[in-house]
Amino acid sequence: MKKLLTCGFILSISILAAQQRQIDSLKVLARVDKEDTFKVQHLNKLAGLYSDLGDMKKALDCGINASLISERLNYHSGLARAYANVANTYYLQADYANALYYYSHALDFTQNKSAAASIITNMGLIYDAQGKLPDALANFFKALKLAEEANDKKLIAMCTGNIGDAYLYQENYAQSLVYFQKSFALYQEIGSKSGETYNLECIGNVYFKKRDYPKALDYYTRALKISEELNDTRSMSSALGNIGRVYAADSNYKQAMNYFNSVLKQSEKMGNEAEVAKYVYNIGQVYLDEKKYKSAEQYISKSVKLADSIDFKNVENEGNQKLSELYAKTGQWQKAYESYRKYTASNDSLFNAEKSKQIGKIEAKNDYDKQLLQQQTKAEIQTALSDAANNKQRIIIILIAAVAISIALIALLIFRLWRTTRKEKLNVEKQKVAMELKALRAQMNPHFIFNAINSIQHFILNNDSKAAHMHLSRFSQLIRKVLENSRFESIPLAEEIRMLELYLELESLRFSSKFHYKISVESSIDSENVLISPLIIQPFVENAIWHGLMHLKDKQGEVLIGFEKINGSLKCTINDNGIGRKRSMELKKGTMHESMGLSIAKERLQIVNMMNKAKTSINLIDKTNTDGTPSGTIVELFMPVILNKLIYA
């Protein structure tokens, strides 16, 4: 690796010198140019070169000067490029608000489809960095359509790669690799080395997520080699940072720290606060893995503070979550609670802000419609009165017409008010139902967490530290998935199954493998693209274990979970060989008490019926032996088949 870095350094010097000569030539031309379109073009080229070299102040000065001259000349294409250069500079400094502002203005003056697609793609990347995946995807697909209309292969490759990123975010690794490899092939076809570099890193990210570290390191190293040939500072920093991540994941902390510190210095030099926040966090994570808690707290706290100042939600959320883990490990429970509260509040704020925007748009439209109707009515009456003053004979006719028009307008007003009121009432009802569903999902989380912590407490009280550690590890994985997925009305079936497997592992560990389980999915079901309400199956499985299997004394417990399509519905079957419902009630002294989780799950299914106008149902079947004794219970859930449209519901 040292040899590779040295060769890249020698090559960088020669390319840097060539770029500096180009800058010097353009500075001379810009100085002697009159205030015309040539001066704008030279300033725009200078802005791009300064940006590539990381001199953001000079890049910003050239871009702003080019925009001012373009405005005076009414030079639209020059103005569009100038605004885009300014936006790029702000984007590279993680000033996302200003970047979006200038990208929007650049778009107003851009008529070329390829240029428009590039700008829209960059706006999508900003939304992606802010954790706003729906907005990011909307921009990526819009940009892809424009790129295909313009037959711009480079842009098509870029947009295809961005869609691959979206699949990677959803942990759909197979689809993600398909899109990244397609994008890589397009970049090779057009001879774009920078595009090849980007996709090599993306493919490396997929293998990193899959924990195939040798393959990830291979792709990152190939990306680094091309970046050094191109003297692309940003790409080199990215590749070096990713190599550091591989070493950290492989517990080679010394090598990881060397790479992270190197990239951190480069990011600070370029003034890229987002990258600074990310690598400060990565260094803190290494210290946390090494159990150097004081240093870990210092770096992760610094990354959270910086991420909060630039609205970098991904790093801010990860940092608060890691701080919560750190404080829990060091027995600082109050700080652990505060950090965890900040983590959950940050996630909720993203959800609430989006909903507030949608409600505001609806209210603004209704107010506008009412004002428009009032203005139309007023204009009609004034016209009638003005015409009536000209002639007595016409007065009568106009008055009659005015009365008729007034009656018609009043009738129209009443009708529109009735329709608006009815629509608002329906919206309120739908929002009410949605909020009730969200509240029920929120209730499910503390209920589940309570049960899981009881299990951990059991191991601690019995001095079984190894089991407690294993249980806590699986519990943390499951809790993360539960908290992430509870924000959505629906998630892929595959994600629900992954949560069920984690839960069943926890319960099996808790009860010393007193039972075994199996989950099967019919081959005709695409579990990655079929949606289901999050954590809707778990309460029924929990009920089968706690009230059926745990009372078995003379045989091994068994719970079988199956998913299949029947008559257009998704059927989930939970089949246990427990003591049966009747015996369970007898053990509970004949009461009809129902577990909290099961009760909430049934209420959620009822609300899903109301929201989607779909039929969901539950069948409970008591199994018996040939002699009539109970042999278990079968629960059948019938739910609508809802297909994933790439974005979570």
Order of alpha helices (4+ residues) and beta strands (2+ residues): alpha-alpha-alpha-alpha-alpha-alpha-alpha-alpha-alpha-alpha-alpha-alpha-alpha-alpha-alpha-alpha-alpha-alpha-alpha-beta-alpha-beta-beta-alpha-beta-beta-alpha-alpha-beta-beta-beta
